Amino acid sequence: MTKKEKHQLINREFFTRYENEFEMFDEGDGRIYLDIINKSELVKYQSDNYIEYHLSMHTVDCFNWADDIIKDKVKEMEGFLDVLLTKHEL
Protein backbone atom coordinates (compact mmCIF):
# COMPACT_ATOMS: atom_id res chain seq x y z
CA MET A 1 0.00 0.00 0.00
CA THR A 2 1.39 3.40 -0.96
CA LYS A 3 1.73 6.27 1.47
CA LYS A 4 -1.04 8.15 -0.37
CA GLU A 5 -3.39 5.15 -0.03
CA LYS A 6 -2.62 4.98 3.70
CA HIS A 7 -3.50 8.67 4.12
CA GLN A 8 -6.75 8.16 2.22
CA LEU A 9 -7.65 5.12 4.32
CA ILE A 10 -7.01 6.99 7.58
CA ASN A 11 -9.19 9.88 6.40
CA ARG A 12 -11.97 7.51 5.35
CA GLU A 13 -11.93 5.69 8.71
CA PHE A 14 -11.89 8.99 10.60
CA PHE A 15 -14.85 10.39 8.65
CA THR A 16 -16.82 7.16 9.00
CA ARG A 17 -16.40 7.21 12.76
CA TYR A 18 -17.60 10.80 13.19
CA GLU A 19 -20.07 11.28 10.34
CA ASN A 20 -23.11 10.83 12.62
CA GLU A 21 -21.90 13.36 15.20
CA PHE A 22 -20.60 16.16 12.98
CA GLU A 23 -21.44 18.00 9.81
CA MET A 24 -18.28 18.18 7.73
CA PHE A 25 -17.30 21.08 5.51
CA ASP A 26 -14.45 21.11 3.01
CA GLU A 27 -13.20 24.58 2.15
CA GLY A 28 -10.61 23.16 -0.27
CA ASP A 29 -7.64 24.19 1.86
CA GLY A 30 -6.52 20.74 3.01
CA ARG A 31 -8.66 20.89 6.13
CA ILE A 32 -12.10 19.67 7.00
CA TYR A 33 -14.20 21.61 9.48
CA LEU A 34 -16.43 19.58 11.79
CA ASP A 35 -19.49 21.23 13.32
CA ILE A 36 -21.32 19.26 15.99
CA ILE A 37 -24.79 18.16 14.88
CA ASN A 38 -26.50 18.08 18.29
CA LYS A 39 -25.87 21.65 19.38
CA SER A 40 -28.16 21.21 22.38
CA GLU A 41 -25.29 19.32 24.06
CA LEU A 42 -23.24 22.51 24.17
CA VAL A 43 -23.45 24.72 27.23
CA LYS A 44 -23.40 27.80 25.04
CA TYR A 45 -23.31 27.48 21.28
CA GLN A 46 -20.88 29.80 19.56
CA SER A 47 -19.65 29.91 16.01
CA ASP A 48 -16.20 29.03 17.37
CA ASN A 49 -17.34 25.59 18.55
CA TYR A 50 -15.98 23.57 15.66
CA ILE A 51 -13.08 21.22 15.10
CA GLU A 52 -10.50 21.52 12.36
CA TYR A 53 -9.09 18.29 10.89
CA HIS A 54 -5.95 18.47 8.77
CA LEU A 55 -6.17 15.90 5.96
CA SER A 56 -2.47 15.19 5.40
CA MET A 57 -1.13 15.66 8.93
CA HIS A 58 -4.09 13.88 10.58
CA THR A 59 -4.35 16.39 13.40
CA VAL A 60 -7.37 17.98 15.05
CA ASP A 61 -7.65 21.30 16.81
CA CYS A 62 -10.17 23.74 18.24
CA PHE A 63 -10.11 27.18 19.81
CA ASN A 64 -8.95 27.50 23.42
CA TRP A 65 -12.28 29.12 24.27
CA ALA A 66 -14.39 26.37 22.66
CA ASP A 67 -16.93 24.56 24.82
CA ASP A 68 -15.58 21.73 27.02
CA ILE A 69 -17.60 19.19 25.00
CA ILE A 70 -15.67 20.21 21.88
CA LYS A 71 -12.34 20.03 23.72
CA ASP A 72 -13.21 16.55 25.00
CA LYS A 73 -14.10 15.45 21.46
CA VAL A 74 -10.72 16.73 20.23
CA LYS A 75 -8.95 14.61 22.87
CA GLU A 76 -11.02 11.58 21.84
CA MET A 77 -10.24 12.18 18.17
CA GLU A 78 -6.52 12.56 18.89
CA GLY A 79 -6.53 9.15 20.56
CA PHE A 80 -8.40 7.59 17.64
CA LEU A 81 -5.99 9.16 15.15
CA ASP A 82 -3.01 7.79 17.12
CA VAL A 83 -4.52 4.31 16.79
CA LEU A 84 -5.08 4.78 13.05
CA LEU A 85 -1.57 6.11 12.45
CA THR A 86 -0.05 3.15 14.28
CA LYS A 87 -2.36 0.67 12.55
CA HIS A 88 -1.46 1.99 9.10
CA GLU A 89 2.22 2.56 9.96
CA LEU A 90 2.37 6.29 9.27
C-alpha positions as CSV (number, residue, x, y, z in Angstrom):
1,M,0.0,0.0,0.0
2,T,1.4,3.4,-1.0
3,K,1.7,6.3,1.5
4,K,-1.0,8.1,-0.4
5,E,-3.4,5.1,0.0
6,K,-2.6,5.0,3.7
7,H,-3.5,8.7,4.1
8,Q,-6.8,8.2,2.2
9,L,-7.6,5.1,4.3
10,I,-7.0,7.0,7.6
11,N,-9.2,9.9,6.4
12,R,-12.0,7.5,5.4
13,E,-11.9,5.7,8.7
14,F,-11.9,9.0,10.6
15,F,-14.8,10.4,8.6
16,T,-16.8,7.2,9.0
17,R,-16.4,7.2,12.8
18,Y,-17.6,10.8,13.2
19,E,-20.1,11.3,10.3
20,N,-23.1,10.8,12.6
21,E,-21.9,13.4,15.2
22,F,-20.6,16.2,13.0
23,E,-21.4,18.0,9.8
24,M,-18.3,18.2,7.7
25,F,-17.3,21.1,5.5
26,D,-14.4,21.1,3.0
27,E,-13.2,24.6,2.2
28,G,-10.6,23.2,-0.3
29,D,-7.6,24.2,1.9
30,G,-6.5,20.7,3.0
31,R,-8.7,20.9,6.1
32,I,-12.1,19.7,7.0
33,Y,-14.2,21.6,9.5
34,L,-16.4,19.6,11.8
35,D,-19.5,21.2,13.3
36,I,-21.3,19.3,16.0
37,I,-24.8,18.2,14.9
38,N,-26.5,18.1,18.3
39,K,-25.9,21.7,19.4
40,S,-28.2,21.2,22.4
41,E,-25.3,19.3,24.1
42,L,-23.2,22.5,24.2
43,V,-23.5,24.7,27.2
44,K,-23.4,27.8,25.0
45,Y,-23.3,27.5,21.3
46,Q,-20.9,29.8,19.6
47,S,-19.6,29.9,16.0
48,D,-16.2,29.0,17.4
49,N,-17.3,25.6,18.6
50,Y,-16.0,23.6,15.7
51,I,-13.1,21.2,15.1
52,E,-10.5,21.5,12.4
53,Y,-9.1,18.3,10.9
54,H,-6.0,18.5,8.8
55,L,-6.2,15.9,6.0
56,S,-2.5,15.2,5.4
57,M,-1.1,15.7,8.9
58,H,-4.1,13.9,10.6
59,T,-4.3,16.4,13.4
60,V,-7.4,18.0,15.1
61,D,-7.7,21.3,16.8
62,C,-10.2,23.7,18.2
63,F,-10.1,27.2,19.8
64,N,-8.9,27.5,23.4
65,W,-12.3,29.1,24.3
66,A,-14.4,26.4,22.7
67,D,-16.9,24.6,24.8
68,D,-15.6,21.7,27.0
69,I,-17.6,19.2,25.0
70,I,-15.7,20.2,21.9
71,K,-12.3,20.0,23.7
72,D,-13.2,16.6,25.0
73,K,-14.1,15.4,21.5
74,V,-10.7,16.7,20.2
75,K,-8.9,14.6,22.9
76,E,-11.0,11.6,21.8
77,M,-10.2,12.2,18.2
78,E,-6.5,12.6,18.9
79,G,-6.5,9.1,20.6
80,F,-8.4,7.6,17.6
81,L,-6.0,9.2,15.1
82,D,-3.0,7.8,17.1
83,V,-4.5,4.3,16.8
84,L,-5.1,4.8,13.1
85,L,-1.6,6.1,12.5
86,T,-0.1,3.1,14.3
87,K,-2.4,0.7,12.5
88,H,-1.5,2.0,9.1
89,E,2.2,2.6,10.0
90,L,2.4,6.3,9.3
